[in-house]
């Protein structure tokens, strides 16, 4: 969940990485080792613009300007509930009104329609779509049921955003405070899913939450939300005061420090202006315009030239120019500056886009001539998109 106040009208984009799950939007299951432009017209049509695209793990979804949702990748299941790979997008026809927001987790997704009704699809084995203590796989979007008080909040207040993580989901609502300052909002956070490593940032001692519950403790701690990112079993919030908070699994030191799990929400760093989370590492850009990383490093994720974990933020050298975008893949990194696009980390499927398969342990400049057009980077698993779009406030 980044750039929470913006949506996009995609103009063109380039894809790279693993094709085996059908996420490259080219009709093929072959890996791509260098960024290849997607034929937007053949995939999305001449007249309809794509406004949101989400991938994570093995599944992907996109939303067009009419509020129609399309699925691709491993989003369908056979009679034995085994995933079926489909590299060609197919429309989900379950919605009676336009959809306005989408989010994608490892094996589940959520959608918000124009009436502020919220739907979930995919796995509920760990309560990740809030359908109660039912491990049934939802092949079609299911309407999420809320208590009367929750429903009043969700329907009558703005859905600020939804966030699907590995086995968790979060809903953030907001309403204007009664104040002369109309930019001030009061937010509410609801969450559901696995909490074994305190991934939900609350409900200590409860390993699974099966229905959406309000998480007042989390919001009281972070106070505001600018960017919300989730790793494998941890999560972070960057607030409007440039303070970064985190909670959950810390096996690789990605939350900094030595604890294996943080069963509390705590401040990680100040003066942070951008943050992105991989599966087990963090990448941040600070006010000093310098880049820092922490966490797992055995595949070069940290970018310091070493192959070891780091339990404190270290400055990353080798990215020239003013940094504009940062994005973590599962175990890789993509950074755009005004000098070009830099990549490093895991590269087993060519997902770094440099035409090779070897991991990189330091930032490496890509030979990508269209970098000035890129204003969004998305990555999930072993796939990355470089996107040119018209941003709409």
Long-range contacts (C-beta under 8 A, 24 or more apart in sequence): 1-103, 1-161, 1-163, 1-227, 1-228, 1-229, 2-227, 2-229, 2-276, 3-227, 4-160, 4-161, 4-225, 4-226, 4-227, 4-228, 5-393, 6-391, 6-392, 6-393, 7-51, 7-52, 7-391, 7-392, 8-50, 8-51, 8-52, 8-376, 8-387, 8-389, 8-390, 8-391, 8-392, 9-49, 9-50, 9-51, 9-65, 9-389, 9-390, 9-391, 9-392, 10-40, 10-44, 10-49, 10-50, 10-51, 10-53, 10-387, 10-388, 10-389, 11-40, 11-388, 11-389, 11-390, 12-37, 12-38, 12-40, 12-373, 12-387, 12-388, 13-37, 13-38, 13-40, 13-385, 13-386, 13-387, 13-388, 13-389, 14-38, 14-368, 14-370, 14-385, 14-386, 15-383, 15-384, 15-385, 16-350, 16-351, 16-352, 16-353, 16-383, 16-384, 17-349, 17-350, 17-351, 17-353, 17-381, 17-382, 17-383, 17-384, 18-349, 18-351, 18-381, 18-382, 18-383, 19-87, 20-85, 21-57, 21-58, 21-59, 21-73, 21-74, 21-85, 21-381, 21-383, 22-72, 22-73, 22-74, 22-85, 22-86, 22-87, 22-88, 23-55, 23-58, 23-59, 23-60, 23-72, 23-73, 23-87, 23-380, 23-381, 23-383, 24-87, 24-383, 25-60, 25-72, 25-87, 25-89, 26-87, 27-87, 27-88, 28-87, 29-85, 29-87, 31-349, 31-350, 32-350, 33-350, 33-353, 33-354, 33-355, 33-356, 33-357, 34-350, 34-353, 34-354, 34-355, 35-353, 35-366, 35-368, 35-384, 35-386, 38-385, 43-89, 51-392, 52-101, 52-102, 53-378, 53-385, 53-387, 54-102, 54-103, 54-104, 54-109, 54-378, 54-380, 55-104, 55-378, 55-379, 55-380, 55-381, 55-383, 55-385, 56-104, 56-105, 56-106, 56-164, 56-380, 56-381, 57-105, 57-106, 57-107, 57-380, 57-381, 58-83, 58-106, 58-107, 58-381, 59-104, 59-107, 59-109, 59-122, 60-104, 60-380, 61-92, 61-102, 61-104, 61-109, 62-89, 62-102, 63-99, 63-100, 63-101, 63-102, 66-98, 67-95, 67-97, 67-98, 67-99, 67-100, 67-113, 67-114, 68-95, 68-98, 68-99, 69-95, 69-99, 69-102, 69-111, 75-109, 75-121, 75-122, 76-139, 77-137, 77-139, 81-137, 92-121, 92-140, 92-141, 94-119, 94-140, 94-141, 95-119, 95-141, 100-159, 101-159, 101-161, 101-162, 102-162, 103-161, 103-162, 103-163, 103-164, 103-169, 104-164, 104-380, 105-164, 105-165, 105-166, 105-167, 105-168, 105-169, 106-165, 106-166, 106-167, 108-164, 108-169, 109-164, 110-144, 110-162, 110-164, 110-169, 111-141, 112-159, 112-162, 115-155, 116-154, 116-155, 116-156, 116-159, 117-143, 117-144, 117-155, 118-143, 118-144, 118-154, 118-159, 118-162, 118-171, 119-143, 119-144, 120-144, 120-169, 123-167, 125-167, 126-167, 126-168, 126-193, 126-194, 126-208, 127-192, 127-193, 127-194, 127-208, 127-209, 127-210, 127-211, 128-164, 128-167, 128-168, 128-169, 128-192, 128-193, 128-194, 129-169, 129-192, 130-169, 130-192, 130-193, 130-210, 130-211, 130-212, 131-210, 131-211, 132-210, 132-211, 133-210, 134-210, 144-212, 145-211, 146-212, 150-190, 150-212, 150-214, 153-188, 154-190, 157-188, 160-185, 160-187, 160-225, 161-228, 163-228, 163-230, 165-193, 165-199, 165-230, 165-235, 166-194, 166-199, 166-230, 166-231, 166-232, 166-233, 167-193, 167-194, 167-199, 168-192, 168-193, 168-194, 168-195, 168-199, 168-200, 168-230, 168-235, 169-193, 169-212, 170-228, 171-212, 172-225, 172-228, 187-219, 187-224, 187-225, 188-214, 188-219, 189-214, 189-215, 189-216, 189-218, 189-219, 190-214, 190-215, 191-215, 191-218, 196-233, 197-233, 197-234, 197-248, 197-249, 197-261, 198-247, 198-248, 198-249, 198-261, 198-262, 198-263, 198-264, 199-230, 199-233, 199-234, 199-235, 199-247, 199-248, 199-249, 201-235, 201-247, 201-248, 201-265, 202-265, 204-263, 217-265, 218-265, 221-245, 221-265, 221-266, 222-265, 227-274, 227-275, 229-275, 229-276, 229-277, 230-277, 231-277, 231-278, 231-279, 231-280, 231-281, 231-282, 232-279, 232-280, 234-262, 234-277, 235-277, 236-268, 236-275, 236-277, 236-282, 238-272, 238-274, 238-275, 242-270, 242-271, 242-272, 242-273, 242-287, 243-267, 243-269, 243-270, 243-272, 244-268, 244-269, 244-270, 244-272, 244-275, 244-284, 246-282, 250-311, 251-280, 252-280, 252-281, 252-295, 252-296, 252-297, 252-309, 252-311, 253-294, 253-295, 253-296, 253-309, 253-310, 253-311, 253-312, 254-280, 254-281, 254-282, 254-294, 254-295, 254-296, 255-282, 255-294, 256-294, 256-311, 256-312, 256-313, 257-311, 257-312, 258-311, 269-313, 274-323, 274-325, 274-326, 275-326, 276-326, 276-327, 276-328, 276-333, 277-328, 278-328, 278-329, 278-330, 278-331, 278-332, 278-333, 278-345, 279-330, 279-331, 280-331, 281-328, 281-331, 282-313, 282-328, 283-326, 283-328, 283-333, 283-335, 284-313, 284-326, 285-323, 285-326, 289-322, 289-323, 290-315, 290-316, 291-315, 291-316, 291-319, 291-323, 291-326, 291-335, 292-316, 293-333, 296-331, 299-331, 299-345, 299-346, 299-359, 300-344, 300-345, 300-346, 300-359, 300-360, 300-361, 300-362, 301-331, 301-332, 301-333, 301-344, 301-345, 301-346, 302-361, 303-333, 303-344, 303-345, 303-361, 303-362, 303-363, 304-361, 304-362, 305-361, 305-362, 306-361, 307-361, 316-363, 317-362, 317-363, 318-342, 318-362, 318-363, 319-363, 320-365, 324-375, 325-374, 325-375, 325-376, 325-377, 327-377, 327-378, 327-379, 327-384, 328-379, 329-379, 329-380, 329-381, 329-382, 329-383, 329-384, 330-379, 330-380, 330-381, 330-382, 332-379, 332-384, 333-363, 334-377, 334-379, 334-384, 334-386, 335-363, 336-371, 336-374, 336-377, 339-365, 340-365, 340-366, 340-368, 340-371, 341-365, 341-366, 341-368, 341-371, 341-374, 341-386, 342-366, 346-382, 348-382, 349-382, 351-379, 351-382, 351-383, 351-384, 352-384, 353-384
